[in-house]
């Protein structure tokens, strides 16, 4: 017989989290470095470009008298010079959350399952539950925090364009880059990636699948969900979009308040007198229609709902991420080798 | 104390049973060879014992009643899976550090001393080590955890003969040094014959033979005699397997020791472990498990 220590007499103090966190750091520092490089590079560019934009914008704000044609021209030149870049940049940044999330999240467990190293990891003294929590939690918090810090910088960079009323705060291409949304979408991508990894067990397939799922979720959110976080306001007449609100729908009503479809309105407009059709005034057609008791209606989300919408979107994304991460932990616990 | 104890243990993957109704007790202080053909359920049994898999039926305990996969079990059992999976992109030193951080019990000096002895450079990436070195590193990591039970799944299958010899020498040194109980599986018995003192033969998900090697060898004899009389002998003795070659028949019989006289006209000789295992593998119906001898006259298959 060997000298076996009786199992019950073992110290019950588990392996400290700090030591498990070192393991996570050592194994995933490349992914973290990649994230840091991507965000750091973009942040450096944003910082430099932001300073240039602010310097140029100082010329717009200091122009007096503010409403004069000369000052409007200065503002126009500012927009011509910098707004295009800002739009391109915000277009590129849309994919950053999914890149970070998927590259950090999907291989996390898929690689262990694919290469068989989970059989090593899950038979160590710490146990697989602590092992997986020590991986998921620090990485999730890190990528979300990095993304959050980055979106603060983006908001700072973009501020002059809001001040110039170039965009509404709820504009789909900007909403996801500011507030808490950027961090929340990054966290969701990480959670989707981690979950896909433990379900699919193949690194590349898990990355592809989680990118597809994330993109689908983003699309559905922007097209169908976000406009309904709160009941949209309804207004007739002038397009509320000019007030930087987010227009989510519009239609016409005819005489007697009956809704009419767009084709009928188009046919009618074609029969308008040339003086109306060729008018330089963009509101001439609407005015002409109004005389015939045709009214244009709009549903829109006022730009003042930016923060409520951010919190709603951030909230459900956080809930989804927590759910997916919990499911991932559960699958690791339950999974048979 | 039994390091592994199973009762009615079964594991089903989707439709098919990888292991079925396995009952066994592996006593501590042995080097246990778990042998059986490919697909016999060896890996499944080991995965159940180290807590990687949960049983579908029955139960398994380790180290005298501990449930596999619990902290107490994980703490005291070191497992090296088939092909010794390690993080190939880490250096040997990082691999040591990582394993140390994943465990409460860890003997850094022992690990470093072993690696120095094996001339495995600490700075080299695991993926750049030879197959034999990777296996030795996996064993080093396992032994540095100072386990009460060391479980090795097909540790030799991917090694060349020299690496096999070195690996087994390392295992035996650890056994001599701190008396760790060892369970190792292989589908090649020759690998384990020299080192194992306890044998478990698994075939088609069932435990067919289990016992100390010395007892098994003492409890079996090979009888050689006229082929036409083989049937008569089978009536009287517990014949495991009959091998006919022309007029001559070789019978593997269970006996109560060499003292038992051979039937007249038959020559009795001791049996080797490999012969014994092969005979049982050819007779899936026969079993040699701890307990009373099977009654004489049981059916035995015949090969020629």
Interface residues (C-beta under 8 A of the other chain):
Chain A: X1 X2 X3 X4 X5 X6 X7 X8 X10 X11 X12 X13 X14 X15 X19 X20 X22 X23 X26 X27 X115 X116 X117 X119 X120 X121 X122 X123 X124 X125 X126 X127 X131 X336 X337
Chain B: X1 X28 X29 X47 X50 X51 X52 X53 X54 X63 X64 X65 X66 X69 X71 X72 X73 X74 X75 X76 X77 X78 X79 X81 X82 X83 X85 X86 X87 X88 X90 X94 X97 X98 X99 X100 X101 X102 X103 X104 X105 X138 X145 X148 X178 X179 X180 X181
